[in-house]
Every structure is written in C-alpha cells, then in structure tokens.
C-alpha cells in the first residue's frame, strides 16, 4: 500500500466536477488500503479568485507545502490543478527531481479567455510547461487527448469518469410542471452558473415548454434578469438533485469548454436524455449511441428537439457503463512512486 499525496487548488467547500471526481477517487483509494493526504486551499491563507470570489486561492503556499511533504513523506505525488498549490507541488518535485503525475481537468486557457480575454497560445504554452514535466498527465476523453497532443502535450494517459448509480436514479422523479405550474417539455441545466458554462446559449434557444437552471454561481443574477421566463432553483441538496435531473425531459449541456461533463452522466443515470454541442465530453460520452440517449451537434436547439425522442431506459443503461471503480483503477495504475527523495 502507498502513501499518496494529492495537491489541489479545487477542494471542499467548492462544488464542481473536479472536487466531486477527486473526493470519490480519494475515498476509493482509502478503501483499497492506501493512506491518502489531500493538500487543498483549506490548509493555507487564501484570497478570493479574481472574477470568481467563491473560489479561494492559496497565497505563498510553497513553504508550508514543503513542510507537509517532510512530515507526510509520501510515496507518490499527484497534482490535480495548475493553481498556486499545484505550482508549489510542481516546484517542490522539480527541485528534487522526483516523478509526479498531473491531471488535466479544465480547459483553463478557454476559461481565462472567456473572463479576461487572455491569449490562448500563451496559456497553452504555460500549461505545456507544467504538464509535460510529469511522468503522466491523466485526461478524461479520447477527443481531449487528441486535442492536447496536437498542442504539444506529451505522456497523456486515459482516465475516464464514473457516476454513483445509487445516488442518481430514474425514480423518484420531480414533477416540475406541477411544482412550478408550467408547461412541458422540461429542458433542464444543472451545474455552476458561470460565464464559461455558456448557459446563455441554452436560455436563448427558441424551445417549447420550460427552461430550468439548477445551481448557483456568479452569473446567476444577471441571467435571472435577462431571462425572466426561465426558472432558477439555486443549489439543491443531494436528496433533491437526482429527482431534479429525473424530472427533466431533456438535460441541456451548453458548455464548449468542459473536458468531460460529469453532469451528463448524472443526468443519464437519472434517465434523462442529453443535448449538447459536438465538443469534447458530450462527443465522447454519447459516442456510438445513435440518438438513443440524446443528441450532439453544432445546432443546440436541434439537438434539444432530437433528444426529446430518446429512450429513458437506454439512458440509464448507458450510464451503467461508467463506474468509479474503473476511474480509480486508472488513477492508481498511473501513479509513479519515488523513494526517500
């Protein structure tokens, strides 16, 4: 069994796909007998992230990170993110010439460009410098791997995602039409309400029925004002979330920048067909289903209307092919040990 240290700028109380993925993988690794230490922003002095104050960034984490490494003496190091903690871990490992692994969770250059119009080429050059120093960089989908390879990234390793099939199920199913006194069909989005999620593209569509947005984030107030005909529920607890998914006739995923889209699997596990752009994540998750569980394409409205014809039982069946056990296996097998460095 190994002592595993995971360095991440995305950790509780943040709510996003990175945190969900790593929380479940850490739990699975501990079940397998590994001793896992997560080093996150909660262990440092932090400041709000510019343009996204809900996310806290560690300030000057290098000294404390080195102290944690001396005390914990891990066998392996995995770096989750390219933020201050990730760079502190990167510098620690590079200085001592020890191997480490990384994972590519977020299309960071596209996120930055969406917020502050920072150049894509410069961002990708920085990320190549970061990830190409690793013994392996874990990526979620084949299409993301192809894209990163074309941009000069090396030693890319597959790392799929899973879904909790007990937590997310077709029943119970929220009756949104009765609850809100609205017409169907119900088109629903679940996730962070932020500019990089491209939710405005969904809310601008000319669709029959009703649009519902589940979640919270910095863009919620502006979207509520611009689209008063849509319903915004805010964040729902775990007991309500599966029923909310299941109550939708179509789950709409308008993002153009996600690397996977865990919410797609959660929707499918809840029996709800998915509609999305033909981009990394949706393209991979819905590959080979021929419209049985949803639709992807360049026209999001057309995909939404096609998804109405999908088979809810097939949605659940397709989601059952994605397990967290396989996700943890791939993560565990990619780890690169080092000794007494």
PAMI-23330 format. One line per 3 residues: for each residue y, x, z of N, C-alpha, C. Coordinates in steps of 0.2 Angstrom, whole numbers, plus 5000, padded with zeros to 4 digits. Atoms other than C-alpha are relative to their C-alpha. Last residue first. Example, Ala and Ser with C-alpha at 12.3 -4.5 7.8 and 13.67 -1.06 7.14 Angstrom:
<mikes>
4994,4996,4999,4995,5068,5036,5005,4996,5003 ~ 4994,5004,5000,4978,5062,5039,5006,5004,5000 .
</mikes>
This chain:
<mikes>
4994,4997,5004,5060,5070,4989,5006,5000,5005 ~ 4996,4995,4995,5045,5067,5001,5005,5003,4996 ~ 5002,4998,4994,5035,5058,4987,5004,5005,5003 .
4998,4993,4999,5039,5048,4972,4998,5001,5007 ~ 4999,4997,4994,5031,5032,4965,5003,5007,5000 ~ 5001,4993,5001,5035,5023,4949,5001,5004,5006 .
4997,4996,4995,5034,5004,4949,4998,5007,5000 ~ 4995,4996,5003,5029,4996,4933,5003,5005,5005 ~ 5003,4995,5005,5012,4989,4939,5006,5005,4997 .
5003,4995,4996,5021,4980,4954,4997,5006,4995 ~ 4996,4997,4996,5033,4971,4943,4997,5006,5003 ~ 4997,4996,5005,5020,4966,4930,5005,5004,5004 .
5005,4995,5002,5009,4959,4944,5004,5005,4995 ~ 5000,4995,4995,5024,4950,4952,4995,5006,4998 ~ 4993,4996,5000,5028,4941,4936,4999,5005,5005 .
5000,4995,5006,5009,4937,4934,5007,5004,5000 ~ 5005,4994,4999,5008,4930,4951,5000,5005,4995 ~ 4996,4995,4996,5025,4920,4949,4995,5006,5001 .
5002,4999,4992,5016,4910,4936,5004,5006,5003 ~ 4996,4995,4998,5021,4903,4918,4999,5001,5008 ~ 5002,4994,5002,5008,4894,4909,5004,5006,5003 .
5005,4997,4996,5010,4879,4920,4997,5006,4997 ~ 4997,4997,4994,5027,4876,4912,4994,5003,5004 ~ 4998,4994,5003,5018,4871,4895,5003,5005,5006 .
5005,4996,5002,5008,4858,4904,5002,5007,4997 ~ 5003,4997,4994,5023,4851,4912,4994,5004,4998 ~ 4996,4996,4996,5032,4849,4896,4997,5003,5006 .
5000,4993,5003,5017,4843,4887,5005,5005,5003 ~ 5006,4997,4998,5017,4828,4899,4999,5007,4997 ~ 4999,4997,4993,5035,4825,4895,4994,5003,5003 .
5005,5003,4996,5032,4824,4876,5000,5002,5008 ~ 5005,4996,4997,5047,4827,4866,4996,4996,5005 ~ 5006,5002,5003,5057,4814,4856,4994,5004,5003 .
5001,5007,4998,5073,4815,4866,4993,4998,4998 ~ 5004,4999,4994,5072,4834,4862,4998,4993,5003 ~ 5007,4998,5002,5077,4831,4844,4996,5000,5007 .
5003,5007,5003,5093,4822,4850,4993,5001,4998 ~ 5000,5005,4995,5098,4837,4861,4996,4994,4997 ~ 5006,4998,4996,5093,4850,4847,4999,4995,5006 .
5007,5001,5004,5104,4841,4835,4994,5001,5004 ~ 5000,5008,5000,5119,4841,4848,4993,4998,4996 ~ 5002,5002,4993,5116,4860,4851,4999,4992,5000 .
4996,5007,4999,5117,4864,4832,4997,4997,5007 ~ 4993,4998,5000,5111,4883,4830,5005,4994,5002 ~ 4997,5000,5006,5094,4878,4836,5007,5002,5000 .
4994,4995,5000,5082,4875,4850,5002,5001,4993 ~ 4998,4997,5007,5071,4860,4853,5005,5005,5002 ~ 4992,4999,5001,5061,4852,4867,5001,5003,4993 .
4997,5000,4994,5043,4851,4874,5008,5001,5000 ~ 5003,5004,4995,5033,4846,4859,5003,5000,5007 ~ 4996,5006,4998,5046,4852,4847,4996,4996,5005 .
4998,5004,5006,5035,4865,4838,5002,4993,5002 ~ 5001,5007,4998,5029,4873,4854,5001,4994,4995 ~ 5006,5003,5002,5027,4890,4847,4998,4993,5002 .
5004,4997,5006,5041,4898,4856,4994,4997,4999 ~ 5002,5005,5004,5050,4887,4869,4996,5002,4993 ~ 5004,5005,4996,5051,4900,4882,4997,4995,4996 .
5007,4997,4997,5055,4914,4870,4996,4995,5003 ~ 5004,4998,5006,5069,4905,4860,4993,5002,5002 ~ 5003,5007,5003,5076,4897,4876,4995,5002,4994 .
5002,5004,4994,5077,4915,4884,4997,4993,4997 ~ 5005,4997,4995,5086,4925,4870,4999,4995,5006 ~ 4998,4993,4998,5095,4913,4858,4995,5002,5005 .
5005,4995,5002,5092,4898,4847,5002,5007,5002 ~ 4999,4996,5006,5104,4886,4857,4994,5005,4998 ~ 4996,4994,4999,5096,4874,4869,5002,5003,4993 .
4996,4999,5006,5088,4858,4872,5004,5006,5001 ~ 4994,4995,5000,5074,4856,4885,5003,5000,4993 ~ 5000,4996,5006,5061,4842,4888,5007,5004,5001 .
4994,5001,5003,5060,4836,4907,5000,5004,4994 ~ 5001,5005,5005,5043,4835,4915,5005,4999,4995 ~ 4998,5007,4998,5048,4843,4931,4999,4995,4995 .
5005,5002,4995,5039,4859,4926,5001,4993,5003 ~ 5006,5001,5004,5049,4859,4910,4995,4998,5006 ~ 5000,5006,5004,5065,4858,4920,4994,4998,4997 .
5000,5005,4995,5060,4872,4932,5001,4993,4997 ~ 5007,5001,4997,5055,4882,4917,5000,4995,5005 ~ 5004,5003,5005,5072,4880,4909,4993,4998,5002 .
4999,5007,4999,5081,4883,4925,4996,4996,4994 ~ 5005,5003,4995,5073,4900,4925,5001,4993,5000 ~ 4999,5007,4999,5084,4905,4910,4995,4996,5004 .
5006,5004,4999,5079,4921,4902,5002,4993,5001 ~ 5006,4996,5003,5092,4934,4897,4993,4996,5001 ~ 5005,4999,4995,5107,4922,4899,4994,5004,4997 .
5000,4993,4997,5121,4925,4887,4995,5001,5005 ~ 5002,4995,5005,5122,4910,4875,4999,5007,5002 ~ 4998,4993,5000,5121,4897,4888,4998,5004,4994 .
4995,4998,5005,5121,4878,4883,5001,5008,5000 ~ 4998,4994,4998,5105,4873,4892,5004,5004,4995 ~ 4996,4996,5005,5103,4855,4891,5002,5006,5003 .
4996,4995,4996,5089,4846,4901,5003,5004,4994 ~ 5000,4993,5003,5084,4830,4892,5004,5005,5004 ~ 5004,5001,5006,5079,4813,4898,4999,5006,4996 .
4997,4999,5006,5084,4818,4916,4996,4999,4994 ~ 4996,5006,5002,5077,4811,4931,5004,5000,4994 ~ 5005,5005,5002,5064,4825,4933,5004,4993,4997 .
5002,4997,5006,5078,4838,4935,4996,4994,4997 ~ 4994,5000,5004,5086,4828,4949,4998,5002,4993 ~ 4999,5007,5002,5069,4824,4957,5006,4999,4995 .
5005,5001,5005,5066,4843,4957,5001,4993,4998 ~ 4999,4997,5006,5083,4846,4965,4994,4998,4995 ~ 4997,5005,5005,5083,4833,4979,5000,5003,4993 .
5003,5007,5001,5072,4841,4991,5002,4996,4995 ~ 5007,4999,5004,5078,4859,4987,4996,4993,5000 ~ 5005,4997,4997,5096,4854,4991,4993,5000,4997 .
5005,5004,4997,5108,4849,4978,4996,5004,5004 ~ 5007,4997,4999,5124,4858,4973,4996,4996,5004 ~ 5000,4994,4995,5138,4848,4966,4993,5003,5001 .
5003,5002,4994,5135,4831,4958,5001,5005,5006 ~ 5001,4993,4997,5147,4832,4943,4997,4998,5008 ~ 5001,5001,4993,5146,4816,4932,4998,5007,5003 .
5006,4997,4997,5154,4817,4915,4999,4999,5007 ~ 5005,5005,5001,5167,4804,4909,4993,5003,5002 ~ 5000,5005,4995,5181,4814,4917,4994,4995,4999 .
5005,5004,5003,5178,4829,4905,4999,4994,5006 ~ 5000,5000,5008,5194,4840,4906,4995,4994,4998 ~ 4994,5002,5002,5197,4837,4925,5000,4999,4992 .
4999,5007,4998,5179,4839,4930,5006,4997,4997 ~ 5004,5004,5004,5178,4854,4919,5000,4993,5002 ~ 4997,5001,5006,5193,4862,4928,4996,4996,4995 .
4994,5004,4999,5186,4859,4945,5003,4999,4993 ~ 5001,5007,4999,5169,4865,4941,5006,4996,5000 ~ 4997,5004,5006,5174,4882,4933,4999,4992,5001 .
4993,5000,5001,5172,4892,4949,5003,4996,4994 ~ 4997,4993,5003,5155,4887,4953,5007,4999,4999 ~ 4993,4999,4998,5144,4872,4958,5002,5007,4998 .
4998,4993,4998,5128,4864,4953,5007,5000,5002 ~ 5002,4999,4994,5121,4848,4944,5001,5007,5002 ~ 5000,4992,4998,5131,4843,4929,4998,5000,5007 .
4999,4999,4993,5127,4825,4922,4999,5008,5001 ~ 5001,4993,4999,5130,4818,4904,5001,5002,5008 ~ 4996,4997,4994,5127,4800,4901,4999,5007,5001 .
5002,4999,4993,5121,4790,4886,5005,5003,5005 ~ 5001,5006,4997,5123,4794,4868,4999,5001,5007 ~ 5007,5002,4998,5129,4811,4863,5000,4993,5003 .
5000,5007,5001,5145,4818,4855,4993,4997,5000 ~ 5004,5003,5005,5145,4835,4862,5001,4993,5000 ~ 4996,5002,5006,5160,4842,4872,4996,4996,4994 .
4996,5006,4999,5151,4842,4888,5004,4998,4995 ~ 5004,5005,4999,5137,4854,4881,5005,4993,5002 ~ 5004,5002,5006,5149,4866,4874,4996,4994,5000 .
4995,5004,5004,5160,4865,4890,4997,4998,4993 ~ 5002,5007,4999,5144,4871,4899,5005,4996,4996 ~ 4998,5003,5006,5146,4889,4891,4998,4992,5001 .
5006,5005,5001,5136,4897,4906,5002,4995,4994 ~ 5005,4996,5004,5148,4912,4905,4994,4995,4998 ~ 4998,5000,5007,5163,4900,4910,4994,5003,4996 .
4995,4994,5001,5155,4896,4927,5000,5001,4992 ~ 4995,5002,5004,5146,4881,4934,5005,5005,4999 ~ 4993,4997,4998,5130,4889,4940,5005,4997,4996 .
4998,4992,4999,5115,4879,4937,5007,5001,5002 ~ 5000,4997,4993,5108,4862,4932,5001,5007,5000 ~ 4999,4992,4999,5113,4853,4916,4999,5001,5007 .
4999,4996,4994,5107,4835,4912,5000,5007,5000 ~ 5000,4993,5002,5107,4823,4897,5003,5004,5007 ~ 4997,4996,4996,5102,4805,4903,4999,5008,4998 .
5004,4995,4996,5098,4793,4890,5005,5004,5004 ~ 5004,4995,5003,5104,4781,4896,5001,5001,4993 ~ 5005,5001,5005,5118,4770,4903,4996,5007,4998 .
4998,4998,5006,5127,4772,4920,4995,4999,4994 ~ 4999,5006,5004,5126,4764,4936,5003,5002,4994 ~ 4993,5000,5002,5126,4780,4946,5003,4994,4996 .
4996,4997,4994,5110,4778,4956,5008,5000,4998 ~ 4999,5005,4994,5103,4765,4944,5004,5003,5005 ~ 4997,5006,5003,5105,4776,4928,5002,4995,5006 .
4993,4999,5000,5101,4792,4938,5004,4994,4997 ~ 4997,5005,5005,5084,4786,4943,5007,5000,5000 ~ 4994,5003,4998,5078,4802,4952,5002,4995,4994 .
4995,4999,5005,5060,4806,4948,5006,4996,5002 ~ 4996,5006,5001,5047,4809,4962,5005,5001,4995 ~ 4999,5005,4996,5037,4815,4952,5001,5003,5007 .
4997,5006,5003,5037,4826,4937,5002,4994,5005 ~ 5005,5004,5002,5035,4842,4948,5003,4993,4997 ~ 4998,5003,5005,5045,4857,4954,4995,4996,4996 .
4994,5002,4999,5041,4863,4971,5003,4995,4995 ~ 5000,5005,4994,5023,4863,4969,5007,4997,5001 ~ 5002,5007,5003,5024,4871,4951,4999,4995,5006 .
5004,5003,4994,5035,4885,4958,4997,4993,4998 ~ 4997,5006,4998,5040,4893,4941,4995,4998,5006 ~ 5004,5005,4998,5037,4911,4934,5004,4994,5002 .
4998,5003,4994,5046,4925,4925,4995,4994,5001 ~ 4999,5007,5001,5040,4938,4912,5002,4997,5007 ~ 5000,5002,4994,5042,4957,4914,5002,4992,5000 .
5000,5007,4999,5039,4967,4899,5000,4998,5007 ~ 5006,5002,4997,5044,4986,4900,5000,4992,5001 ~ 4999,5007,4998,5058,4995,4891,4993,4997,5001 .
5005,5001,4995,5057,5014,4890,5000,4993,5003 ~ 5006,4997,5000,5073,5016,4880,4995,4998,5006 ~ 5003,4999,4994,5089,5007,4876,4993,5002,4999 .
5001,4994,4998,5098,5011,4860,4997,5001,5007 ~ 4994,4997,4997,5106,4995,4855,4999,5007,5003 ~ 4995,4999,5006,5092,4990,4843,5007,5003,5003 .
5003,4994,5004,5080,4993,4858,5005,5002,4994 ~ 4998,4994,4997,5091,4981,4868,4998,5006,4997 ~ 4993,4999,5000,5090,4967,4855,5002,5007,5004 .
4998,4998,5007,5071,4969,4853,5008,5002,4999 ~ 5002,4993,5001,5068,4969,4872,5002,5002,4993 ~ 4995,4996,4997,5079,4953,4873,4998,5008,4999 .
4993,5000,5004,5069,4945,4860,5005,5004,5003 ~ 5001,4995,5006,5052,4950,4868,5007,5000,4996 ~ 5002,5003,5006,5058,4942,4885,4999,5005,4994 .
5003,5007,4999,5061,4946,4903,4997,4998,4994 ~ 4997,5005,5004,5065,4965,4903,4996,4993,4999 ~ 5004,5006,5001,5060,4978,4915,5004,4995,4997 .
4995,5006,4999,5068,4995,4913,4996,4994,4998 ~ 5002,5006,5004,5055,5010,4915,5006,4995,5002 ~ 5007,4999,5003,5056,5028,4921,4998,4994,4996 .
5006,5003,4997,5075,5025,4923,4993,5002,4997 ~ 5002,4995,4995,5089,5036,4916,4993,4998,5004 ~ 5004,4995,5003,5090,5025,4901,4998,5006,5004 .
5008,5002,5001,5095,5011,4912,4996,5005,4997 ~ 5003,5002,4994,5112,5018,4918,4993,4999,4999 ~ 5000,4995,4996,5118,5027,4903,4996,4999,5007 .
5005,4995,5003,5113,5013,4892,4999,5006,5004 ~ 5006,5003,4998,5123,5001,4903,4994,5005,4998 ~ 5001,4999,4993,5138,5012,4901,4994,4998,5003 .
5000,4993,4999,5137,5012,4882,4999,5002,5008 ~ 5007,4998,5002,5134,4994,4882,4998,5007,5001 ~ 5004,5002,4995,5150,4991,4891,4993,5002,4999 .
4999,4996,4994,5160,5002,4880,4995,4998,5005 ~ 5003,4994,5002,5152,4993,4864,5001,5005,5006 ~ 5007,5000,5000,5156,4976,4871,4997,5007,4999 .
5004,4998,5006,5174,4979,4874,4993,5000,5001 ~ 5002,4993,5000,5182,4970,4889,4995,5001,4994 ~ 5000,4998,5007,5189,4952,4885,5000,5008,5000 .
4994,4996,5000,5192,4948,4904,5001,5004,4993 ~ 4995,5001,4994,5180,4934,4908,5007,5004,4999 ~ 4998,5007,4999,5170,4931,4892,5005,4999,5005 .
4995,5001,5006,5170,4950,4888,5002,4992,5001 ~ 4993,4997,4999,5163,4953,4906,5005,4998,4994 ~ 4997,5003,4994,5149,4941,4904,5007,5003,5001 .
4997,5007,5003,5145,4947,4886,5003,4997,5006 ~ 4994,4999,5005,5144,4965,4893,5003,4994,4997 ~ 4994,4998,4997,5133,4960,4908,5006,5001,4995 .
4996,4997,5006,5120,4951,4898,5007,5002,5003 ~ 4994,5003,5002,5111,4949,4915,5003,5003,4994 ~ 4999,5007,4998,5094,4953,4922,5005,4996,4996 .
4995,5002,5004,5089,4970,4915,5000,4992,5001 ~ 5001,5006,5004,5078,4978,4928,5006,4998,4997 ~ 4994,5004,5000,5078,4996,4934,4997,4993,4997 .
5000,5005,5005,5064,5008,4939,5006,4996,5001 ~ 4999,5007,4998,5065,5024,4949,5000,4996,4994 ~ 5000,5006,5005,5060,5042,4947,5002,4994,5004 .
5006,5004,4998,5066,5056,4959,5000,4994,4995 ~ 5005,5000,5005,5078,5070,4953,4994,4996,5001 ~ 5006,4997,4997,5087,5071,4970,4994,5001,4995 .
4998,4994,4996,5105,5069,4963,4993,5003,5002 ~ 4998,4995,5005,5098,5056,4950,5001,5007,5004 ~ 5006,4997,5003,5090,5046,4964,5001,5005,4995 .
5005,4997,4995,5105,5045,4975,4994,5002,4997 ~ 4997,4993,4999,5117,5042,4960,4995,5003,5005 ~ 5001,4996,5006,5106,5027,4954,5002,5007,5002 .
5007,4998,5000,5105,5020,4972,4999,5004,4994 ~ 5001,4996,4994,5124,5020,4974,4993,5002,5000 ~ 4998,4993,5002,5125,5013,4956,5000,5005,5006 .
5004,4997,5006,5115,4998,4960,5002,5007,4998 ~ 5006,4997,4997,5124,4996,4976,4995,5003,4995 ~ 4999,4995,4996,5141,4995,4967,4994,5003,5004 .
4994,5001,4996,5135,4984,4953,5000,5006,5005 ~ 4996,4994,5002,5122,4988,4939,5007,4999,5004 ~ 4994,5001,5003,5108,4977,4946,5004,5006,4999 .
5000,5006,5004,5090,4977,4951,5006,4999,4996 ~ 4993,5002,5000,5087,4995,4956,5000,4994,4996 ~ 4998,5004,5005,5069,4999,4961,5007,4997,5000 .
4993,5003,5000,5064,5013,4972,5001,4996,4994 ~ 4998,5001,5007,5046,5019,4976,5007,4996,5001 ~ 5004,4997,5005,5038,5027,4991,5002,4999,4993 .
5004,5004,5004,5051,5023,5003,4996,5004,4995 ~ 5004,4995,5004,5058,5034,5017,4995,4996,4995 ~ 5006,5004,5003,5065,5019,5027,4995,5005,4997 .
5003,5004,4995,5077,5030,5038,4993,4997,4998 ~ 5003,4995,4995,5082,5043,5025,4996,4996,5005 ~ 5006,4997,5003,5084,5029,5012,4997,5005,5004 .
5005,5004,5000,5095,5019,5024,4993,5003,4996 ~ 5002,5000,4993,5106,5034,5027,4994,4995,5000 ~ 5004,4994,4998,5108,5037,5009,4997,5000,5007 .
5006,5001,5004,5113,5018,5006,4996,5007,5001 ~ 5004,5004,4996,5126,5020,5021,4993,4999,4996 ~ 5002,4996,4994,5134,5035,5012,4995,4996,5004 .
5004,4994,5000,5134,5027,4995,4997,5003,5006 ~ 5007,5000,4996,5140,5010,4999,4996,5006,5000 ~ 5002,4993,4999,5159,5013,4995,4993,5000,5004 .
4995,4995,5001,5163,4994,4995,4998,5007,5003 ~ 4999,4995,4995,5150,4981,4992,5005,5005,4999 ~ 5002,4993,5002,5154,4967,4981,5000,5005,5005 .
4997,4994,4996,5154,4949,4986,4997,5006,4998 ~ 5004,4994,5000,5151,4935,4974,5003,5005,5004 ~ 5006,5002,4996,5159,4918,4978,4995,5006,5000 .
4999,4998,4993,5176,4927,4973,4994,4998,5004 ~ 5005,5004,4998,5172,4926,4954,4999,5002,5008 ~ 5001,5007,5004,5187,4931,4944,4994,4996,5003 .
4994,5003,5004,5187,4948,4953,4998,4995,4995 ~ 5000,4998,5006,5172,4950,4965,5006,4997,4996 ~ 5001,5005,5005,5177,4947,4983,5000,5003,4993 .
4994,5003,5003,5176,4962,4994,4998,4995,4995 ~ 4999,5003,5007,5162,4968,5004,5007,4997,4999 ~ 4993,5003,5000,5158,4979,5020,5001,4998,4992 .
4995,4996,5002,5139,4983,5018,5007,4996,5001 ~ 5001,4994,4995,5122,4976,5024,5006,5005,4999 ~ 4999,5003,4993,5125,4958,5017,5000,5006,5005 .
4993,5000,4998,5128,4966,5000,5001,4998,5007 ~ 4995,5004,5004,5110,4970,4997,5006,5000,5003 ~ 4994,4997,4998,5096,4983,5002,5005,4996,4996 .
4995,5002,5005,5079,4974,5001,5007,5003,5003 ~ 4994,5000,4997,5065,4983,5011,5005,4998,4994 ~ 4995,5001,5005,5047,4979,5006,5007,5000,5004 .
4994,5000,4996,5032,4985,5015,5006,5000,4996 ~ 4995,4995,5001,5017,4981,5003,5006,4999,5006 ~ 5001,4995,4996,5002,4971,5009,5006,5006,5000 .
5005,4995,5002,4999,4960,4995,5000,5006,5004 ~ 5007,5003,4999,5008,4945,5004,4995,5005,4998 ~ 5002,5000,4993,5023,4957,5005,4993,4997,5001 .
5002,4993,4999,5023,4959,4986,4998,5001,5008 ~ 5007,4999,5002,5023,4940,4984,4998,5007,5001 ~ 5005,5003,4996,5038,4938,4995,4993,5001,4998 .
5000,4997,4993,5048,4951,4987,4995,4997,5004 ~ 5004,4994,5001,5044,4944,4970,4999,5004,5006 ~ 5007,5001,5001,5049,4927,4976,4996,5006,4999 .
5002,5003,4993,5066,4933,4983,4992,4998,4999 ~ 5001,4994,4996,5069,4944,4967,4997,4997,5007 ~ 5006,4996,5002,5067,4929,4955,4998,5006,5005 .
5006,5004,5000,5078,4917,4965,4994,5005,4998 ~ 5002,5001,4993,5091,4930,4968,4994,4997,5001 ~ 5002,4993,4998,5092,4935,4949,4997,4999,5008 .
5006,4998,5002,5092,4917,4944,4997,5006,5003 ~ 5000,4999,5008,5107,4912,4954,4993,5002,4999 ~ 5005,5005,5003,5112,4906,4972,5000,5001,4992 .
4999,5001,5007,5121,4920,4982,4994,4995,4997 ~ 5001,5007,5002,5118,4919,5000,5002,4998,4993 ~ 4998,5006,4996,5107,4929,4998,5007,5002,5003 .
5004,5002,4994,5106,4943,4986,5003,4994,5003 ~ 5001,5007,5000,5113,4950,4970,4995,4998,5005 ~ 4994,5003,4998,5120,4968,4972,5000,4992,5000 .
4997,5006,5004,5103,4974,4973,5006,4998,5002 ~ 4993,5000,4999,5093,4989,4979,5003,4995,4995 ~ 4997,5004,5006,5074,4986,4981,5008,5000,5002 .
4993,5001,4999,5065,4999,4992,5003,4997,4994 ~ 4996,5002,5006,5046,4998,4992,5007,4999,5002 ~ 4994,5002,4997,5034,5006,5005,5005,5000,4994 .
4994,4996,5001,5018,5006,4996,5006,4997,5004 ~ 4994,5004,5000,5000,5000,5000,5006,5004,5000 .
</mikes>
